[in-house]
Amino acid sequence: MIIEIIAPSGFCYGLKRAIELLKQKHAEGSSLYYLYPLLNNEKELQKIIDEFSLIKLPRIEAARDIKNGLVIFPAHGAKHDDVAFLKKHQIKFFELTCPFVANNYQRLLKETRKKYFLGKKDHMETKVAMSFGPDIIPLYLDVSHVGSLDGKNAIIYLQTTLNKEEVDDFVKKHFDTPPEISYVSICPEPERRIKEALEASSRNDLILVLGSKSSSNANKLLSSLKEKRHALLLSSEDELKFLPLRKYSRILLTSGTSTSEAEINEVNRKLEALVD
């Protein structure tokens, strides 16, 4: 069996940067608290919690009990009301916001036209964007909208992990007059992974996408690949033992942006051991 690991894989730039910043803050000796998951991968999140001794806050108000520490916000950003609460009570905090995501928020805040924000309802980026003020009109990709929307003299900003096709489909379905769409909101990294994996798919019999079932980009990668080849989402290397691996001569490994290179390498080692 030949195993191919596609590039790019592993954590995206935003998460790699966030983890380096976490290392710096951890080295300073303060206790680190978090309110929201730092990434959409339960297994990788637990590794980070263990490595940096992160302490979960059940709610923002619990931060008032912090004596010597700071609250860490994820790469998706920090909600305005959470930041305001911490500032009011003089509680230290640190944002791990991905620069690409932060630039998207800055453009959204500076926008003077009628503005919409399109994302998945429970995604952290959507929650952060909607916390900036009532002048931002929410649109949810995964919730039904009744009636047509007015796009005249308006612009839509986007959750960075969406793709152009699903955005265009949404606008075509829900707007009589199409608004301007801020395509620069879309992070190029997930699309690049899809492109590279699709190009490699023709020379492989099975494609394993490593990532969490809760990860938007991992599921998008999976659905794109399923159109071309037999593809499966793998949440853990433990799931390998349930697969009929010997029937495949070539296997392609790729991942969502919330899966580390260490996890990919571990899956690769388990694959080699199982078919040896």
N, C-alpha and C positions, 0 to 999 in steps of 0.2 A: 504494500500500500504506500502511496505517495501522499504526504500531507503538505499542503501549501498554506502558509499564513499570509494573508493579503496585507499590503501596506496602503493606506494608513490603518492602524488598529491601536487598541489601547486607549487610555484617557485622551480626551481632546486637550487643546492648549489651555482652555479656561480651567479645567479641572487640575491639570498638572501645575498650573500657576497657583491655584487655590491650596493645593497640598503643600507646596513649597512655603507659602505664607503661613500655613498652619504649623509647619515645622519651626519656623522662626518664632511664632508666638508661644509655642510649647516650650521652646528652649529658654524663653525669658522667665519661665517659672510660674506664671500665673495660671490659675485654674481656668479651663475653657468650657464654656456652656454653649449649648445650641438649642434653638427653638424649633427649627425646621430641618428635615433631612438635607444633608449637604450634597447628596447626589441620588439619582433614581436607580439605585442598585443596592438591594438590601444586604447582600453578602459583602460587597465592597464597603458599604457604609459601616458595617460592624467592624471590619478591619481597621477603619479610620478611627472609630470610637475607641477601640482597644489600644491602638498605637499612641493616640494623643490623650487618652484618659478623658474623653469628652463626657460632659454631664448634661443630661437631657432636662430641659425646663418644660414643665407641663403646660405652662401658659406664660405670657410676657410678664404678668404681675409678679410671678415668682422670682423674677430677677431682682426684686427689692431686697431679697435675703442674701444676695451675693456680697461677700465681705472682701475677698481678694481674688478677683478674676474678671473676665470679660466675656461678653456674649458674641458669638461668631455667627454671621449670616452667610448663607450659601452663595454659590456662584450665580444663582438666578437673581440675586439682589435682596434688598431689605424693604419691607413695607413701610410706608411713610409714618403710619401711626405707631408702629413698633419703635422706630427711631426716635420719634417725638417723645414717647414714654420714657425711653432710656435717657435721653437728654434731660428731660424734666427732673428725673430722679438722680441725675449725675452718676449713671452707671456706665462703665466703660464698655465699648463694643467695637467690633472690627468687621468690615464687609469684605467678603471674598469674591465680590461680583466680577464676573468675566468682563474684560474690557469691551468685547463686542456687544454684550448685553447692556452694559452701562451706556455705551454710545447710542444704542437704540432708545433707551429711556430718556437720554438727554435730548434727542431729536423730538421725541414725543412731547416732552415738557415745553420745548421752545415753540412748538407748532401753534400757529394762531388761527388756522382754519378749523372748521368742524372736523373733529377727529374721532375715529373709531380705533379700538384695539381688538384684534382677532386672535384668539387662542383657545386652548382647551380650558374648560371652566375651572378644573381643580389644579391646573399647572401653576407652579409658583410664579412664573413670569407674569401670568395673567393676573394673579392676585396682587403682585407688586405694582403692575401698571395701573390697576384699578384703584389702588390706594392713593394715587397722586392727585385725585380731585374729580368732582362731578362733571367736569367738562369733557371727560374721556368716556365715550359711549362703548359699553362692552358688547362684543360679539363672540359667541361661543361656537367653536367648530363642532363640538359634540353635543349640542343642545338644539332642539328644533326652534326655529324662529317663525312666527306667524306674521303674514303680510309682507309687503315689499318695503325696502329701505330706501332712503333718499341719499344718493351719493353726490348730489350737485354741490360743487365747491367744497368737497370733503376729501379726506385722505384716510386710508387704513394703515395703521402700524400693526406689526405682526409679532407673535411669539417666534423667537428665533429658530425654533426647531421645526417649524412648518415647512412645507415645500410649495413651490409655485403652482403645481397642478391642483392641489387641494384648495389653495387660496382662490385660484381662478374659478374653480367649480363653485365655491361658496358665493363669490361675488356674482357670477352669472345667474345663480339660482335665486338670490335674495335681493338684488338691486335692480331697479328699473333703469336708473341713470347710474352707470358705473362710476365710482370714485377713483381718485388716484390711489395707486397701491404702492406702499413703500417696500419694494422688493429687496432693497438693501438691508431690511430688517432680518432677512433670512441668513442664518449662518451657513457658510459654504461647506463646512466640514462634513456634516451628514450626507450631503449630496455627493461630495467627492468620494466618500466611502461606498455609496451606492454605485457610482460610475465605475470605480476600480473593481468592485466585486462582480458587477455584471460582465465586465470584460473578461474576468478570470473564470466566470461560471461555465463557459463552454468547454473548458478542459477538465472539469471536475464532475464526479457523479453525485456527490452529496455536499451540501453547504451547511456548515454549522455556524449560526450567528450566536455569539456569546453576549448575554445581556439579561437584564431583568424584564419580566413580563410587564412591569410598570414603566419601563423606559419608552418614551415616545419614539426616539430615533432608532432604537433597536427593533421595535415592531415595524417601523417604516422600512428599514433595511430588509427585514424578513419578507414583508409583503412584496417588495420590489423583486427580490430574488426568486420567490415562489413562482413567478410568472415564467421563469426560464428553466429552473432546475428544482430538484427535490431539496428543499431547505427546511431546517428546523431551528427553533430557538432553544438554546441551551442555557439554563440558569446556573448550573453547577456541573463540575466534572463528574459528580456522583451519578448523574443521569446517563452517562456514557454506557454503563453496564446494561442498560435496557435497550440499546440500539444494536441491530444486526450489522455490525461494522464490517465483517469479513466479506460481505457481498459487494462492497465498494472498493474500487481500485484506486480512486483519487478522491481525497476529501479536502475541501477548502475551509479554512478557519478565518472568520472575520468577527468584528465586534461592534457593539454600540459604543458611544463615546463615554459611557460610565463604567466600562470594564477595563481593568488595568492590564498592562503587558504581562505582569506576573501571573495573573489568572489565565491569560491566553497560553503562556508557556507551560503552566501546570496542566491544562487540558491537552496540550500537545504531547506532554510526557505520558499522560494517562492513555492517550490514543495509541501511542507507540507501544506501550506495555500490553495493552489489551489485544493487539493484533500480532504481537511478536510470537 
